[in-house]
């Protein structure tokens, strides 16, 4: 029984770490000390694009995901909104 509980604790801890490493775009932007305007300028997208992604009013196109991931130096899997965009592009659901 003790071995099973240790295994379960390990799996739960691993899943928790994986879940906590996925961030929202706004959280990532704030951590990088960027305003919406600054991120938009650096990524060469409109400020309204950043705003609508962050507020959940739109799912970004893959071209926007690419620009933002390059600007923020993250992989698309690390940002919740980008994961959703990739899933939609592949016809999957999260």
C-alpha positions, 0 to 999 in steps of 0.5 A: 500500500505504501508503494502505491501511495508513493507512486500516486503522490509522484504522479499527482506532483508531476501532473501539478507541475505540468499544469502550473507551467502552462500560463495565460498570455496576460500572465506571461506578458506581465511577468515580462514587464510588457504592456499590451502596446509594447508586446504588440509592437514587438510582435508586429500585431495590433493591440486589439489582437493582444486584447482580444486573445487575453480576454478570451474574445478570440482564438489567435491564428497560427501566424499570430501564435508564431509571432508571439511565441518568437517575441516572448521566447516560449513554446506554444505549449506553454501558453493556454491560448496558444494551445487552444489555437493549435488544437483548433487548427488540428480539429481537436478539443482540449 
